Amino acid sequence: MKTLNVGLVGCGNIGTEFVQIFDDRRARLADKTGIELALPRIAVADLGKTRPAHIASRRLTDNATAIVEDPDIDIVVELIGGVTAAHDLVLRALRAGKSVVTGNKELVASAGAELYAQAAASGVDFLFEAATVAAVPIIRPLRESLLDEPITQLAGILNGTTNYILTRMSRDNIDYARALELAQSYGYAEPNPAADVEGADSAAKLAILASLAFNRGVTLDDVEYEGISGIERIDIEIAHHLNYEIKLISFAETVHDGHESEPLIRIKVFPALVPLNHPLAAVSDTYNAVYIKAQDAGELMFYGQGAGRRPTASALMGDLVDAALNRSRGVSRMVPIKGQATVDDNRGISSPFYLRMEVDDHRGVLSKVSGILANRGISIRVLEQHDTLHGAAQLVFLTHTTTDKEFSAAVDELKCIPEVIRIGRSMRIFFEH
Ligand SMILES: NC(=O)c1ccc[n+]([C@@H]2O[C@H](COP(=O)([O-])OP(=O)(O)OC[C@H]3O[C@@H](n4cnc5c(N)ncnc54)[C@H](OP(=O)(O)O)[C@@H]3O)[C@@H](O)[C@H]2O)c1
């Protein structure tokens, strides 16, 4: 039986769970594959910390570099998080001819193409299924089954925290602040939830998925993002009444502008109204999903638990088995990403829009508002008027399809009308057939 040695760098929340799954599954794996995996060394920052019993102190070191340069280690699993130290360690490991498995989305979103290229040059694997939507298998399908499939659009619900908050607002008719409190009390949101609720976490995952889907390097800096913090309970109520759910959508598509031979990539994270009959509308609680439109394969959807210790550790194990099988056969299956993406300014993303505003309840206001929209070529599909508590009128518009550019210019003009008291959160309407 062939034995391969694994070195683990980082043993916190995820690393501790990973060691548990590794120990539980080792014998079954050896039986199935004929490969014996050993985990002789684990690097941590603080050797003095108390750890669970299954993390034996004889395996621990505080010298991560010694692990990634140890000639007896075949595969490195990186779970320290962050970019600087992780980047240095992963690069060293790949240069030293070791395959690397990581769950670090910040690292892959900022330096994925470089690490990919190094792995290909060294003839080893660089695998990161756990870095996006944890246990949902999406990286491997993009890298293998769909490798040469022309993918035109990718849209996902990539963050469990925001999906949980929106689900609670929708299901329990509570406001954003209360739903966030509940998410924090169940451990689904951090004490400082900014990275999740403002969209940065989704943007990092989207950069990784778009790089693979379109085979062009996309980094976190290329992704514009908006979060969910301005969404009010009334937006959810109105969305329901009109047969939509509000979801934080991570969206990327390719477009041909007619001049460039390379397609442009539009990429953005934003909250949107999703029709109830679209599969993404039914993705609730902490679940995640990735929806893909491909030229020949058609529409595909991948769904499951996108975070959490156990699902993440399971995804890491899947990659480890893959790396071990490849290594035992003396192969690597890296296809390097081809160059940097040309990213569009997104002004041309087109969709219908939802717009809510509070106006003075005077004769003539409605025609002023409609006039501004009409001047921008934006036609109105639905208009509803509701009274507010303080005697103003609440106007709700659903428009026909228009571009971001025209819609945001119209909103800027609407803000200048004296009778407009407040413009609420406007949102795209997505996936309307
Ligand atoms: N939480 C999730 O649901 C989830 C899901 C998918 C992916 N991930 C990713 O998984 C990774 C790990 O997350 P986590 O929550 O497990 O982090 P964590 O609890 O903060 O653990 C980090 C570990 O790295 C060790 N460490 C830090 N700097 C080190 C260094 N220079 N050398 C050696 N060890 C070092 C720490 O040592 P000490 O123990 O001594 O402090 C700790 O064991 C992150 O990239 C995260 O984004 C997490």
The ligand as an ORCA input file, in Angstrom:
! r2SCAN-3c Opt
* xyz 0 1
  N     -15.541     29.037      9.008
  C     -16.058     28.594      7.874
  O     -17.251     28.235      7.768
  C     -15.176     28.513      6.665
  C     -15.735     28.001      5.486
  C     -14.929     27.893      4.365
  C     -13.605     28.280      4.450
  N     -13.079     28.783      5.614
  C     -11.672     29.194      5.607
  O     -10.869     28.294      6.369
  C      -9.693     28.983      6.816
  C      -9.496     28.740      8.305
  O     -10.572     29.341      9.016
  P     -10.739     29.122     10.598
  O     -12.078     29.638     10.933
  O     -10.391     27.724     10.943
  O      -9.591     30.107     11.177
  P      -9.050     30.152     12.674
  O      -9.991     29.494     13.601
  O      -8.647     31.557     12.913
  O      -7.729     29.238     12.628
  C      -6.509     29.687     12.099
  C      -5.422     28.695     12.486
  O      -4.209     29.098     11.866
  C      -3.166     29.116     12.850
  N      -2.173     30.105     12.395
  C      -2.358     31.425     12.167
  N      -1.209     31.976     11.688
  C      -0.310     30.961     11.608
  C       1.029     30.880     11.173
  N       1.696     31.946     10.708
  N       1.662     29.680     11.228
  C       1.006     28.593     11.684
  N      -0.288     28.597     12.068
  C      -0.929     29.775     12.046
  C      -3.868     29.456     14.153
  O      -3.066     29.010     15.238
  P      -3.598     29.042     16.757
  O      -4.618     27.934     16.850
  O      -2.390     28.762     17.563
  O      -4.186     30.402     16.946
  C      -5.148     28.629     13.979
  O      -4.913     27.298     14.348
  C      -9.886     30.451      6.430
  O      -9.190     30.725      5.249
  C     -11.386     30.559      6.229
  O     -11.751     31.586      5.324
  C     -13.839     28.890      6.719
*
